[in-house]
Amino acid sequence: MAGDITTIARPYAEAAFARAQESNQVDAWSGVLATLSAVATDPRMAEQIGNPNLPRERLRDAILEIAGDGIPSEIGNLVSLLAANNRLFALPEIARLFEAFRIQHQGVRRVQVSSAFELGEDAQRDLAAALEKRLGAAVEMTVATDPSLLGGIQIRAGDLVIDGSVRGKLHKLATELQF
């Protein structure tokens, strides 16, 4: 289902990002889409979005009202389009994809690092420099400790996964030995 939502949301996110770039308001769009995503993911609102008996126009008006004043008319038009096509459920995914396009356009890659042990600041700085060289872009790194790795680190940057953990190596060995 997650892939289906991404398939539905991607054209809207691409069009929104293109329009935001044309109007030189990428950051503003990003903020408003994040707000709309928060409204749409609220459990009570999500329930209403899934209710087929609720008029779409009323739901659109409620979302825009909750999101507050100052929403640009073009983003209001996007919400209206989503409501008319019964796709308001895709708002959070549209916001997520828009943010991914924004980061990619800025040349920054988000990287998640899991380490069996806490990494010091020097190690984090060295790792960030190595990743920037490898990925060819600036790196925004999030570091978490995961003792289940047993040792080493695991790095995720989008679709790229570098598993240098002991757990990963043991799993690979077990697979090769057909355990």
N, CA, C and O atoms as a DFTB+ gen file, in Angstrom:
716 C
 N C O
     1  1       0.817      -1.197       0.000
     2  2       0.000       0.000       0.000
     3  2       0.859       1.259       0.000
     4  3       0.518       2.246      -0.651
     5  1       1.984       1.225       0.736
     6  2       2.851       2.410       0.787
     7  2       3.351       2.772      -0.606
     8  3       3.439       3.954      -0.939
     9  1       3.680       1.773      -1.425
    10  2       4.120       2.024      -2.786
    11  2       3.023       2.637      -3.626
    12  3       3.286       3.477      -4.486
    13  1       1.776       2.213      -3.376
    14  2       0.650       2.778      -4.106
    15  2       0.467       4.258      -3.781
    16  3       0.210       5.069      -4.671
    17  1       0.600       4.600      -2.514
    18  2       0.455       6.001      -2.117
    19  2       1.566       6.836      -2.744
    20  3       1.326       7.957      -3.192
    21  1       2.775       6.293      -2.775
    22  2       3.890       7.018      -3.392
    23  2       3.625       7.222      -4.875
    24  3       3.899       8.297      -5.410
    25  1       3.097       6.211      -5.543
    26  2       2.778       6.313      -6.968
    27  2       1.736       7.401      -7.209
    28  3       1.824       8.145      -8.186
    29  1       0.764       7.490      -6.329
    30  2      -0.275       8.513      -6.450
    31  2       0.286       9.891      -6.132
    32  3      -0.019      10.865      -6.820
    33  1       1.108       9.972      -5.089
    34  2       1.589      11.272      -4.601
    35  2       2.688      11.885      -5.458
    36  3       2.797      13.109      -5.538
    37  1       3.506      11.049      -6.101
    38  2       4.672      11.563      -6.818
    39  2       4.338      12.637      -7.864
    40  3       5.004      13.672      -7.867
    41  1       3.351      12.455      -8.748
    42  2       3.086      13.518      -9.735
    43  2       2.669      14.840      -9.084
    44  3       3.042      15.913      -9.558
    45  1       1.897      14.759      -8.001
    46  2       1.494      15.981      -7.299
    47  2       2.717      16.654      -6.675
    48  3       2.875      17.871      -6.765
    49  1       3.575      15.862      -6.047
    50  2       4.778      16.418      -5.404
    51  2       5.711      17.030      -6.441
    52  3       6.278      18.100      -6.219
    53  1       5.867      16.352      -7.569
    54  2       6.733      16.890      -8.628
    55  2       6.197      18.202      -9.167
    56  3       6.950      19.158      -9.356
    57  1       4.885      18.248      -9.415
    58  2       4.275      19.477      -9.929
    59  2       4.376      20.602      -8.897
    60  3       4.675      21.744      -9.244
    61  1       4.126      20.274      -7.634
    62  2       4.214      21.282      -6.578
    63  2       5.644      21.804      -6.459
    64  3       5.858      23.005      -6.293
    65  1       6.618      20.902      -6.543
    66  2       8.009      21.335      -6.432
    67  2       8.396      22.209      -7.624
    68  3       9.079      23.220      -7.459
    69  1       7.966      21.826      -8.808
    70  2       8.271      22.627     -10.002
    71  2       7.669      24.031      -9.874
    72  3       8.321      25.024     -10.196
    73  1       6.423      24.103      -9.402
    74  2       5.776      25.409      -9.238
    75  2       6.461      26.234      -8.154
    76  3       6.629      27.445      -8.303
    77  1       6.855      25.581      -7.067
    78  2       7.546      26.287      -5.989
    79  2       8.880      26.842      -6.475
    80  3       9.275      27.944      -6.093
    81  1       9.570      26.080      -7.317
    82  2      10.837      26.564      -7.877
    83  2      10.600      27.756      -8.800
    84  3      11.332      28.745      -8.747
    85  1       9.561      27.659      -9.659
    86  2       9.256      28.752     -10.585
    87  2       8.985      30.050      -9.838
    88  3       9.412      31.124     -10.259
    89  1       8.266      29.935      -8.721
    90  2       7.904      31.131      -7.961
    91  2       8.936      31.480      -6.893
    92  3       8.747      32.420      -6.120
    93  1      10.038      30.713      -6.855
    94  2      11.122      30.945      -5.907
    95  2      10.627      30.934      -4.459
    96  3      11.019      31.770      -3.645
    97  1       9.748      29.959      -4.156
    98  2       9.176      29.858      -2.813
    99  2       9.241      28.421      -2.293
   100  3       8.298      27.946      -1.659
   101  1      10.333      27.742      -2.553
   102  2      10.463      26.338      -2.163
   103  2      10.349      26.174      -0.651
   104  3       9.648      25.279      -0.180
   105  1      11.029      27.028       0.115
   106  2      10.982      26.905       1.569
   107  2       9.582      27.174       2.116
   108  3       9.131      26.496       3.040
   109  1       8.901      28.157       1.547
   110  2       7.542      28.474       1.996
   111  2       6.603      27.292       1.722
   112  3       5.811      26.910       2.583
   113  1       6.697      26.719       0.521
   114  2       5.871      25.569       0.180
   115  2       6.182      24.399       1.115
   116  3       5.278      23.693       1.563
   117  1       7.445      24.208       1.398
   118  2       7.853      23.110       2.272
   119  2       7.201      23.237       3.644
   120  3       6.694      22.257       4.190
   121  1       7.216      24.439       4.196
   122  2       6.612      24.675       5.503
   123  2       5.106      24.454       5.505
   124  3       4.568      23.830       6.419
   125  1       4.427      24.964       4.483
   126  2       2.970      24.820       4.411
   127  2       2.582      23.363       4.183
   128  3       1.622      22.877       4.779
   129  1       3.322      22.666       3.326
   130  2       3.021      21.245       3.102
   131  2       3.260      20.424       4.364
   132  3       2.535      19.464       4.626
   133  1       4.267      20.792       5.142
   134  2       4.499      20.095       6.416
   135  2       3.322      20.318       7.359
   136  3       2.897      19.393       8.051
   137  1       2.796      21.533       7.389
   138  2       1.629      21.830       8.227
   139  2       0.418      21.035       7.760
   140  3      -0.292      20.447       8.576
   141  1       0.179      21.012       6.459
   142  2      -0.957      20.263       5.914
   143  2      -0.809      18.766       6.187
   144  3      -1.793      18.075       6.450
   145  1       0.424      18.277       6.123
   146  2       0.685      16.876       6.427
   147  2       0.342      16.576       7.883
   148  3      -0.262      15.545       8.182
   149  1       0.724      17.473       8.784
   150  2       0.406      17.285      10.207
   151  2      -1.098      17.281      10.432
   152  3      -1.603      16.495      11.233
   153  1      -1.813      18.150       9.736
   154  2      -3.273      18.188       9.860
   155  2      -3.870      16.873       9.351
   156  3      -4.740      16.288       9.996
   157  1      -3.397      16.417       8.196
   158  2      -3.960      15.203       7.584
   159  2      -3.632      13.941       8.362
   160  3      -4.373      12.962       8.273
   161  1      -2.542      13.933       9.121
   162  2      -2.174      12.733       9.875
   163  2      -2.769      12.714      11.279
   164  3      -2.654      11.711      11.983
   165  1      -3.398      13.800      11.691
   166  2      -4.097      13.778      12.972
   167  2      -5.131      12.651      12.924
   168  3      -5.882      12.553      11.954
   169  1      -5.183      11.805      13.950
   170  2      -6.092      10.642      13.901
   171  2      -7.545      11.000      13.606
   172  3      -8.219      10.291      12.859
   173  1      -8.027      12.087      14.183
   174  2      -9.432      12.461      13.924
   175  2      -9.619      12.919      12.486
   176  3     -10.628      12.601      11.858
   177  1      -8.650      13.666      11.961
   178  2      -8.763      14.134      10.582
   179  2      -8.587      12.969       9.612
   180  3      -9.292      12.885       8.607
   181  1      -7.647      12.070       9.910
   182  2      -7.433      10.915       9.036
   183  2      -8.702      10.072       8.948
   184  3      -9.023       9.527       7.892
   185  1      -9.412       9.971      10.056
   186  2     -10.681       9.227      10.053
   187  2     -11.696       9.898       9.136
   188  3     -12.426       9.231       8.403
   189  1     -11.732      11.234       9.190
   190  2     -12.666      11.967       8.331
   191  2     -12.274      11.871       6.863
   192  3     -13.136      11.774       5.989
   193  1     -10.978      11.898       6.596
   194  2     -10.509      11.766       5.211
   195  2     -10.927      10.422       4.645
   196  3     -11.256      10.322       3.463
   197  1     -10.918       9.394       5.469
   198  2     -11.314       8.054       5.026
   199  2     -12.813       7.842       4.980
   200  3     -13.264       6.785       4.539
   201  1     -13.601       8.811       5.419
   202  2     -15.060       8.676       5.447
   203  2     -15.632       9.022       4.071
   204  3     -15.577      10.181       3.661
   205  1     -16.180       8.039       3.353
   206  2     -16.694       8.308       2.005
   207  2     -17.994       9.116       1.999
   208  3     -18.389       9.640       0.957
   209  1     -18.662       9.221       3.150
   210  2     -19.938       9.940       3.215
   211  2     -19.777      11.444       3.440
   212  3     -20.737      12.202       3.299
   213  1     -18.579      11.866       3.784
   214  2     -18.334      13.281       4.045
   215  2     -18.046      14.007       2.728
   216  3     -17.192      13.573       1.955
   217  1     -18.755      15.111       2.471
   218  2     -18.489      15.856       1.224
   219  2     -17.044      16.336       1.173
   220  3     -16.523      16.884       2.144
   221  1     -16.412      16.126       0.037
   222  2     -14.997      16.471      -0.143
   223  2     -14.742      17.974       0.034
   224  3     -13.698      18.371       0.552
   225  1     -15.702      18.811      -0.399
   226  2     -15.521      20.256      -0.280
   227  2     -15.475      20.661       1.192
   228  3     -14.692      21.527       1.580
   229  1     -16.316      20.032       2.000
   230  2     -16.339      20.331       3.425
   231  2     -15.030      19.913       4.087
   232  3     -14.495      20.610       4.949
   233  1     -14.543      18.783       3.668
   234  2     -13.272      18.281       4.206
   235  2     -12.124      19.203       3.803
   236  3     -11.263      19.524       4.622
   237  1     -12.115      19.629       2.539
   238  2     -11.093      20.576       2.064
   239  2     -11.124      21.855       2.889
   240  3     -10.083      22.340       3.331
   241  1     -12.319      22.398       3.094
   242  2     -12.455      23.628       3.867
   243  2     -11.969      23.442       5.299
   244  3     -11.336      24.332       5.868
   245  1     -12.267      22.285       5.877
   246  2     -11.840      22.007       7.254
   247  2     -10.318      21.938       7.338
   248  3      -9.723      22.490       8.264
   249  1      -9.690      21.269       6.384
   250  2      -8.225      21.152       6.392
   251  2      -7.583      22.527       6.246
   252  3      -6.644      22.854       6.971
   253  1      -8.077      23.321       5.327
   254  2      -7.508      24.656       5.117
   255  2      -7.741      25.559       6.326
   256  3      -6.883      26.372       6.671
   257  1      -8.897      25.418       6.966
   258  2      -9.185      26.229       8.151
   259  2      -8.280      25.838       9.318
   260  3      -7.758      26.704      10.021
   261  1      -8.099      24.545       9.519
   262  2      -7.245      24.075      10.613
   263  2      -5.793      24.484      10.357
   264  3      -5.081      24.852      11.291
   265  1      -5.356      24.423       9.115
   266  2      -3.971      24.780       8.775
   267  2      -3.696      26.248       9.036
   268  3      -2.545      26.639       9.231
   269  1      -4.734      27.061       9.041
   270  2      -4.568      28.465       9.407
   271  2      -4.507      29.399       8.220
   272  3      -4.459      28.988       7.061
   273  1      -4.510      30.683       8.563
   274  2      -4.442      31.725       7.535
   275  2      -3.047      31.768       6.928
   276  3      -2.094      31.223       7.483
   277  1      -2.951      32.400       5.824
   278  2      -1.650      32.591       5.201
   279  2      -1.245      31.475       4.257
   280  3      -0.103      31.432       3.799
   281  1      -2.162      30.576       3.963
   282  2      -1.835      29.527       2.993
   283  2      -1.966      30.136       1.601
   284  3      -3.032      30.634       1.237
   285  1      -0.888      30.097       0.825
   286  2      -0.952      30.653      -0.529
   287  2      -2.064      30.011      -1.354
   288  3      -2.390      28.837      -1.180
   289  1      -2.630      30.798      -2.245
   290  2      -3.761      30.312      -3.042
   291  2      -3.392      29.102      -3.886
   292  3      -4.231      28.228      -4.106
   293  1      -2.143      29.032      -4.366
   294  2      -1.739      27.882      -5.183
   295  2      -1.750      26.594      -4.368
   296  3      -2.111      25.538      -4.888
   297  1      -1.362      26.667      -3.106
   298  2      -1.395      25.475      -2.257
   299  2      -2.842      25.145      -1.919
   300  3      -3.206      23.973      -1.823
   301  1      -3.665      26.166      -1.740
   302  2      -5.105      25.937      -1.560
   303  2      -5.699      25.230      -2.768
   304  3      -6.563      24.363      -2.636
   305  1      -5.220      25.618      -3.957
   306  2      -5.680      24.957      -5.182
   307  2      -5.250      23.492      -5.215
   308  3      -6.000      22.634      -5.679
   309  1      -4.051      23.208      -4.726
   310  2      -3.584      21.822      -4.653
   311  2      -4.494      21.009      -3.740
   312  3      -4.884      19.892      -4.082
   313  1      -4.832      21.566      -2.583
   314  2      -5.721      20.872      -1.650
   315  2      -7.096      20.662      -2.296
   316  3      -7.702      19.602      -2.134
   317  1      -7.584      21.658      -3.020
   318  2      -8.864      21.522      -3.720
   319  2      -8.809      20.415      -4.771
   320  3      -9.746      19.628      -4.904
   321  1      -7.710      20.361      -5.510
   322  2      -7.531      19.323      -6.526
   323  2      -7.504      17.937      -5.882
   324  3      -8.128      16.999      -6.378
   325  1      -6.775      17.821      -4.773
   326  2      -6.709      16.536      -4.070
   327  2      -8.088      16.147      -3.560
   328  3      -8.465      14.978      -3.639
   329  1      -8.842      17.099      -3.040
   330  2     -10.186      16.809      -2.546
   331  2     -11.097      16.375      -3.690
   332  3     -11.846      15.408      -3.552
   333  1     -11.039      17.081      -4.814
   334  2     -11.883      16.748      -5.961
   335  2     -11.591      15.347      -6.495
   336  3     -12.491      14.657      -6.973
   337  1     -10.325      14.931      -6.410
   338  2      -9.935      13.610      -6.904
   339  2      -9.929      12.547      -5.807
   340  3      -9.464      11.427      -6.019
   341  1     -10.451      12.908      -4.631
   342  2     -10.522      11.988      -3.490
   343  2      -9.134      11.450      -3.124
   344  3      -8.950      10.251      -2.916
   345  1      -8.164      12.370      -3.052
   346  2      -6.782      11.967      -2.770
   347  2      -6.171      12.749      -1.615
   348  3      -4.949      12.883      -1.539
   349  1      -6.983      13.256      -0.736
   350  2      -6.452      13.990       0.416
   351  2      -5.597      13.095       1.305
   352  3      -4.723      13.585       2.019
   353  1      -5.841      11.798       1.267
   354  2      -5.048      10.850       2.062
   355  2      -3.569      10.882       1.667
   356  3      -2.712      10.451       2.439
   357  1      -3.267      11.390       0.467
   358  2      -1.891      11.416      -0.029
   359  2      -1.109      12.643       0.431
   360  3       0.082      12.750       0.138
   361  1      -1.747      13.567       1.140
   362  2      -1.059      14.795       1.570
   363  2       0.244      14.530       2.323
   364  3       1.252      15.159       2.002
   365  1       0.274      13.629       3.310
   366  2       1.547      13.389       4.005
   367  2       2.657      12.875       3.083
   368  3       3.816      13.264       3.225
   369  1       2.304      12.014       2.154
   370  2       3.308      11.475       1.230
   371  2       3.761      12.551       0.243
   372  3       4.931      12.584      -0.137
   373  1       2.857      13.422      -0.171
   374  2       3.231      14.532      -1.047
   375  2       4.224      15.432      -0.324
   376  3       5.220      15.854      -0.913
   377  1       3.964      15.728       0.937
   378  2       4.874      16.567       1.722
   379  2       6.229      15.884       1.879
   380  3       7.266      16.540       1.785
   381  1       6.229      14.571       2.119
   382  2       7.490      13.843       2.282
   383  2       8.299      13.864       0.988
   384  3       9.506      14.105       1.015
   385  1       7.643      13.612      -0.141
   386  2       8.334      13.622      -1.431
   387  2       8.825      15.024      -1.784
   388  3       9.931      15.189      -2.297
   389  1       8.003      16.026      -1.507
   390  2       8.402      17.411      -1.765
   391  2       9.679      17.727      -1.002
   392  3      10.606      18.327      -1.545
   393  1       9.720      17.315       0.273
   394  2      10.901      17.573       1.096
   395  2      12.114      16.837       0.536
   396  3      13.223      17.372       0.549
   397  1      11.915      15.620       0.047
   398  2      13.024      14.868      -0.559
   399  2      13.534      15.581      -1.815
   400  3      14.743      15.650      -2.037
   401  1      12.622      16.110      -2.634
   402  2      13.028      16.860      -3.828
   403  2      13.797      18.123      -3.433
   404  3      14.788      18.479      -4.071
   405  1      13.328      18.801      -2.370
   406  2      13.978      20.026      -1.910
   407  2      15.411      19.735      -1.463
   408  3      16.341      20.454      -1.830
   409  1      15.578      18.693      -0.682
   410  2      16.908      18.337      -0.185
   411  2      17.811      17.916      -1.341
   412  3      18.977      18.306      -1.392
   413  1      17.283      17.130      -2.261
   414  2      18.064      16.689      -3.415
   415  2      18.475      17.893      -4.264
   416  3      19.606      17.959      -4.744
   417  1      17.575      18.824      -4.444
   418  2      17.867      20.013      -5.247
   419  2      18.963      20.859      -4.597
   420  3      19.774      21.473      -5.290
   421  1      18.980      20.888      -3.272
   422  2      19.991      21.664      -2.560
   423  2      21.328      20.948      -2.515
   424  3      22.320      21.513      -2.054
   425  1      21.365      19.709      -2.989
   426  2      22.614      18.960      -3.005
   427  2      22.974      18.367      -1.661
   428  3      24.142      18.067      -1.410
   429  1      21.989      18.192      -0.788
   430  2      22.221      17.629       0.538
   431  2      21.602      16.241       0.584
   432  3      20.464      16.046       0.157
   433  1      22.350      15.284       1.100
   434  2      21.838      13.921       1.258
   435  2      21.619      13.646       2.739
   436  3      22.489      13.923       3.564
   437  1      20.460      13.105       3.070
   438  2      20.196      12.694       4.448
   439  2      20.751      11.296       4.645
   440  3      20.488      10.383       3.862
   441  1      21.516      11.153       5.700
   442  2      22.167       9.881       5.993
   443  2      21.835       9.488       7.424
   444  3      21.956      10.293       8.348
   445  1      21.418       8.246       7.595
   446  2      21.145       7.707       8.925
   447  2      22.244       6.715       9.263
   448  3      22.477       5.753       8.530
   449  1      22.909       6.958      10.370
   450  2      23.997       6.096      10.809
   451  2      23.577       5.425      12.112
   452  3      23.184       6.093      13.069
   453  1      23.664       4.092      12.138
   454  2      23.426       3.334      13.362
   455  2      24.754       2.718      13.762
   456  3      25.450       2.110      12.949
   457  1      25.084       2.888      15.019
   458  2      26.357       2.385      15.522
   459  2      26.099       1.528      16.753
   460  3      25.201       1.809      17.546
   461  1      26.900       0.483      16.897
   462  2      26.766      -0.377      18.067
   463  2      27.146       0.380      19.329
   464  3      26.630       0.097      20.410
   465  1      28.043       1.336      19.192
   466  2      28.511       2.131      20.320
   467  2      28.413       3.602      19.960
   468  3      28.374       3.958      18.782
   469  1      28.373       4.446      20.959
   470  2      28.272       5.878      20.720
   471  2      29.515       6.383      19.974
   472  3      30.646       6.051      20.330
   473  1      29.282       7.187      18.938
   474  2      30.379       7.764      18.162
   475  2      30.738       9.124      18.720
   476  3      29.859       9.943      18.990
   477  1      32.020       9.367      18.894
   478  2      32.489      10.670      19.352
   479  2      32.365      11.703      18.243
   480  3      32.116      11.362      17.087
   481  1      32.538      12.951      18.601
   482  2      32.401      14.029      17.614
   483  2      33.444      13.931      16.515
   484  3      33.141      14.195      15.352
   485  1      34.662      13.558      16.865
   486  2      35.716      13.411      15.850
   487  2      35.354      12.306      14.863
   488  3      35.513      12.477      13.655
   489  1      34.870      11.177      15.370
   490  2      34.488      10.062      14.507
   491  2      33.326      10.465      13.602
   492  3      33.304      10.112      12.423
   493  1      32.361      11.204      14.151
   494  2      31.232      11.658      13.341
   495  2      31.690      12.612      12.246
   496  3      31.225      12.534      11.109
   497  1      32.595      13.507      12.593
   498  2      33.112      14.473      11.604
   499  2      33.864      13.740      10.491
   500  3      33.688      14.054       9.314
   501  1      34.705      12.758      10.860
   502  2      35.454      11.989       9.864
   503  2      34.513      11.183       8.971
   504  3      34.697      11.109       7.756
   505  1      33.502      10.582       9.600
   506  2      32.530       9.792       8.841
   507  2      31.753      10.683       7.873
   508  3      31.535      10.305       6.722
   509  1      31.334      11.857       8.331
   510  2      30.602      12.788       7.463
   511  2      31.463      13.207       6.276
   512  3      30.967      13.283       5.153
   513  1      32.751      13.482       6.510
   514  2      33.657      13.865       5.418
   515  2      33.810      12.729       4.412
   516  3      33.797      12.964       3.203
   517  1      33.955      11.497       4.906
   518  2      34.088      10.339       4.013
   519  2      32.813      10.121       3.208
   520  3      32.870       9.796       2.022
   521  1      31.655      10.301       3.857
   522  2      30.378      10.122       3.148
   523  2      30.169      11.217       2.111
   524  3      29.662      10.941       1.024
   525  1      30.546      12.443       2.421
   526  2      30.421      13.530       1.449
   527  2      31.260      13.240       0.209
   528  3      30.836      13.504      -0.916
   529  1      32.448      12.697       0.427
   530  2      33.319      12.340      -0.696
   531  2      32.705      11.199      -1.503
   532  3      32.693      11.243      -2.734
   533  1      32.201      10.189      -0.820
   534  2      31.621       9.021      -1.496
   535  2      30.333       9.360      -2.233
   536  3      30.115       8.895      -3.351
   537  1      29.471      10.174      -1.606
   538  2      28.167      10.494      -2.188
   539  2      28.216      11.695      -3.129
   540  3      27.289      11.906      -3.911
   541  1      29.276      12.474      -3.059
   542  2      29.404      13.635      -3.936
   543  2      28.429      14.745      -3.600
   544  3      28.029      15.512      -4.476
   545  1      28.042      14.836      -2.329
   546  2      27.096      15.866      -1.903
   547  2      27.304      16.141      -0.420
   548  3      27.896      15.341       0.305
   549  1      26.800      17.292       0.009
   550  2      26.823      17.586       1.437
   551  2      25.941      16.573       2.160
   552  3      24.970      16.070       1.595
   553  1      26.282      16.280       3.398
   554  2      25.595      15.235       4.145
   555  2      24.950      15.817       5.391
   556  3      25.579      16.559       6.145
   557  1      23.694      15.472       5.595
   558  2      22.986      15.791       6.839
   559  2      22.846      14.460       7.569
   560  3      22.046      13.612       7.177
   561  1      23.625      14.282       8.629
   562  2      23.760      12.974       9.257
   563  2      22.988      12.897      10.571
   564  3      23.051      13.801      11.405
   565  1      22.259      11.796      10.734
   566  2      21.589      11.476      11.986
   567  2      22.248      10.226      12.532
   568  3      22.356       9.219      11.831
   569  1      22.689      10.284      13.782
   570  2      23.410       9.162      14.382
   571  2      22.584       8.592      15.533
   572  3      22.093       9.333      16.384
   573  1      22.437       7.270      15.549
   574  2      21.725       6.580      16.623
   575  2      22.554       5.389      17.083
   576  3      23.336       4.825      16.318
   577  1      22.373       5.024      18.328
   578  2      23.072       3.868      18.875
   579  2      22.129       2.670      18.830
   580  3      20.976       2.766      19.253
   581  1      22.622       1.538      18.316
   582  2      21.845       0.307      18.220
   583  2      22.714      -0.860      18.678
   584  3      23.476      -1.411      17.884
   585  1      22.607      -1.242      19.953
   586  2      23.453      -2.317      20.478
   587  2      23.246      -3.659      19.776
   588  3      24.119      -4.525      19.843
   589  1      22.104      -3.846      19.105
   590  2      21.854      -5.121      18.428
   591  2      22.800      -5.342      17.242
   592  3      22.874      -6.452      16.715
   593  1      23.527      -4.295      16.815
   594  2      24.485      -4.452      15.719
   595  2      25.729      -5.228      16.161
   596  3      26.491      -5.716      15.327
   597  1      25.928      -5.337      17.469
   598  2      27.042      -6.053      18.092
   599  2      28.374      -5.314      17.951
   600  3      29.180      -5.345      18.881
   601  1      28.620      -4.678      16.866
   602  2      29.838      -3.932      16.614
   603  2      29.737      -3.296      15.244
   604  3      28.932      -3.733      14.421
   605  1      30.533      -2.277      14.981
   606  2      30.531      -1.638      13.665
   607  2      29.383      -0.659      13.500
   608  3      28.733      -0.269      14.470
   609  1      29.139      -0.260      12.228
   610  2      28.085       0.702      11.920
   611  2      27.288       0.257      10.708
   612  3      27.727      -0.579       9.917
   613  1      26.104       0.842      10.585
   614  2      25.243       0.636       9.422
   615  2      24.839       2.027       8.933
   616  3      24.406       2.870       9.719
   617  1      24.984       2.254       7.633
   618  2      24.717       3.561       7.047
   619  2      23.612       3.426       6.006
   620  3      23.646       2.538       5.154
   621  1      22.626       4.329       6.093
   622  2      21.531       4.369       5.115
   623  2      21.447       5.779       4.532
   624  3      21.322       6.765       5.259
   625  1      21.518       5.849       3.212
   626  2      21.371       7.121       2.498
   627  2      20.436       6.864       1.327
   628  3      20.877       6.497       0.238
   629  1      19.139       7.060       1.558
   630  2      18.156       6.744       0.523
   631  2      18.136       5.249       0.278
   632  3      17.896       4.472       1.202
   633  1      18.385       4.836      -0.961
   634  2      18.396       3.419      -1.324
   635  2      19.723       2.740      -1.011
   636  3      19.805       1.511      -1.007
   637  1      20.746       3.519      -0.751
   638  2      22.076       2.978      -0.473
   639  2      22.168       2.529       0.980
   640  3      21.863       3.298       1.891
   641  1      22.590       1.283       1.195
   642  2      22.810       0.758       2.540
   643  2      24.224       0.194       2.590
   644  3      24.595      -0.661       1.786
   645  1      25.004       0.682       3.544
   646  2      26.355       0.165       3.776
   647  2      26.317      -0.473       5.155
   648  3      26.202       0.217       6.168
   649  1      26.415      -1.792       5.185
   650  2      26.314      -2.514       6.448
   651  2      27.685      -3.025       6.853
   652  3      28.148      -4.051       6.354
   653  1      28.330      -2.308       7.756
   654  2      29.628      -2.715       8.277
   655  2      29.498      -3.219       9.705
   656  3      30.451      -3.162      10.483
   657  1      28.299      -3.719      10.048
   658  2      28.076      -4.192      11.405
   659  2      28.462      -5.661      11.538
   660  3      28.489      -6.404      10.557
   661  1      28.756      -6.058      12.759
   662  2      29.057      -7.470      13.025
   663  2      27.817      -8.313      12.751
   664  3      27.915      -9.407      12.194
   665  1      26.647      -7.803      13.144
   666  2      25.402      -8.531      12.885
   667  2      25.215      -8.771      11.390
   668  3      24.838      -9.869      10.981
   669  1      25.475      -7.749      10.569
   670  2      25.346      -7.884       9.121
   671  2      26.322      -8.893       8.546
   672  3      25.976      -9.675       7.660
   673  1      27.546      -8.870       9.059
   674  2      28.555      -9.821       8.579
   675  2      28.206     -11.251       8.974
   676  3      28.410     -12.183       8.196
   677  1      27.677     -11.425      10.188
   678  2      27.253     -12.766      10.625
   679  2      26.085     -13.268       9.776
   680  3      26.027     -14.444       9.415
   681  1      25.162     -12.367       9.465
   682  2      24.024     -12.735       8.623
   683  2      24.493     -13.139       7.223
   684  3      24.007     -14.118       6.656
   685  1      25.435     -12.382       6.676
   686  2      25.970     -12.694       5.352
   687  2      26.682     -14.044       5.362
   688  3      26.535     -14.842       4.437
   689  1      27.455     -14.289       6.417
   690  2      28.158     -15.568       6.545
   691  2      27.173     -16.735       6.661
   692  3      27.368     -17.783       6.045
   693  1      26.117     -16.544       7.454
   694  2      25.110     -17.602       7.612
   695  2      24.407     -17.870       6.283
   696  3      24.084     -19.018       5.977
   697  1      24.172     -16.840       5.505
   698  2      23.535     -17.008       4.203
   699  2      24.451     -17.773       3.246
   700  3      24.006     -18.663       2.522
   701  1      25.717     -17.418       3.254
   702  2      26.681     -18.109       2.377
   703  2      26.852     -19.564       2.767
   704  3      27.039     -20.426       1.908
   705  1      26.787     -19.839       4.069
   706  2      26.927     -21.217       4.544
   707  2      25.600     -21.961       4.548
   708  3      25.536     -23.138       4.903
   709  1      24.553     -21.269       4.153
   710  2      23.193     -21.818       4.059
   711  2      22.689     -22.329       5.399
   712  3      22.122     -23.419       5.483
   713  1      22.898     -21.539       6.444
   714  2      22.346     -21.852       7.768
   715  2      20.969     -21.321       7.885
   716  3      20.332     -21.482       8.926
